[in-house]
Amino acid sequence: MHIPMTDFLQCIDQNIYKLWLEMWKKDQDIKGKWYGSIQERLPVRPWYNQLKEASRDFITTINRLRFGHNTAPSHLARLGIIANNICPHCELREGTMEHLIFDCQNFLIDRLVLASDLSDVKIKCDSSSRPPPLEQLLKDKNTYKPIYKYIKNTIKTI
């Protein structure tokens, strides 16, 4: 009896996906912890696959946040690209993405707008209008537009 090779394709696809998932989880022990904490399940399609209106800049900005590779001074200093890791906007603290989005004193008004926009998508901020940690926000695709808007109105690019 002859079994066509195409009958095995689904089984092969399932086995490859299972191996990929195992490798992906093991790899997070060594690297990619930030992304792994945001993307807990390995998707078959990228997060932006169903966004018909999303610009390339929007997708790139959110991907940089999700991967943790951005132009925040702390990241660039860690890579040896710049010497100073201090926030260029307030010059008071280390310029991490968390600081730029949640703490930088130069963006107080914009942060209130962000808190309002996040509440529109059912994300609760604390009494000082501080949203949940960035890592938690990035798990929810509904937060991407408010975060992107905030970045474009404040630090412009990452």
N, C-alpha and C positions, 0 to 999 in steps of 0.2 A: 504494500500500500504506500503510495506516494503522498506526502503532506507538503503542500506548497509553503514556501518560505514566508509568504505574507501572513500566514496563520501564526507565525512565531513573533511577529512584530510587536503586538500588544504586550506579550510576555517580556520581550527584550526591553521595551520602553519602560515597563514597570520596574524591572530589575535595575536598569540604569538610573532611574529616578531614585530608587531606594539607596543605591550606592552613593549617588550624589548627595543625598540627604545625610547619610552617615558621615561622609567626608566633610561636609559643611559643618556639622555639629562638632566633630573632632577638631576641626580647624579653629573654631572659636575659643578653644582652650589656649591657643597660641596667639592668635591675632583675630581681628575683626570682632572684638567683644562689644564695642559700641554699636556697630551695625546689627550684630546678632541680638542685642537687647531690644532693638527697635523692630527688626524683622524677625520675629520669633518663629514663623513658619516660612519655609522656602516656597516662594510662589512659582507657578509655571509661567506666568506672564508678569511683566514689570508693573509696578504700582500705577504708572501713568497710562497704561494701555487703553483704558476706557475714557480717558480725558481727551475729548475731541478738540476743545478750545484752548488747551494748554500750550503756551509758547515755549520755545526752546529755553529761553532764559528762566522761566518758571521751573521747568523740569530740572535744569542744571543747578539752580539755586537750592531746590529741595534735595536733590541728590547729594550735593556737597554737605548739607546739614546731616542727612541720613548716614553718609559715609564717614563724617567727621574730618573730611579734607576740605579746608576752606582757607580764606585769606585773613582769618583772625590773627592778630599779632602773636598771640601765644602759640598758635600752630606754626606760623611761619618762623618764629624764633626757634621752636623745637626742631624744625627741619634745617636750621642754619641759614635760612634765606635772609632774615633780618636779625639785627643784634638786640633790639629792644622789644620786649613783649608787653609793654605798657599800652593801655588803651589810648589811641591817638585823639579821642574825642574829649575825654575828661582828664586824662593823664594822672589818674589817681590809683588805678588798680590794674592788675593783669588783664590784658585784652582777650579774654576767652569769649566764645560765642554766648555762653551763659551770661557773662557780664554785659556784653553788648546788647543782648535782648532784654535781660531782666533787671540789670542794676545800674547801667551807665546813667549818671545824673543828667547828661545832656539830652536824654530822650524821655523825660518824665511824661510829657503830654502825649507823645506817640505811644508810650506804654499804656496809658489809660485808654487810648483808642484801640490798641491791641486787646486789652482786657475786655472791652465792650464787644469787639468783633468775635473774640473767643466765646463770650457768653451767648452770642447769637447762634453758635454751633454747639451749645450745651456744655461748654468747658467752664468750670467754676474756678475763679481766682480767689486768693485769700483776702483778708480785710484790707491789705495794703495794695490791692489790685495786682498782686504778683501771680502770674499763671503757674500751673504745675511745672516741674522741671522739663527742660527741652527734650530729654530722652522720652519722657512720657507723652509729651505733645506730639512728637514725631511718629508715634505708634498709630495715631488717628489721622487719616487722610483729610478729614474735615477741617483740621487745623492748618493745613498747608497754605490755603489762600490768605488767611489773616497773617500768618507768619511772613509769607512772601511780601504782602503789602507793607508790613512793618519794616522789613529789611529795605525795601525800595524807598520808603519815606525817610529812613534814617541813615544806615551805613551804605546804602546804594547797591553794593555788590559784595558777594562773598566768593 
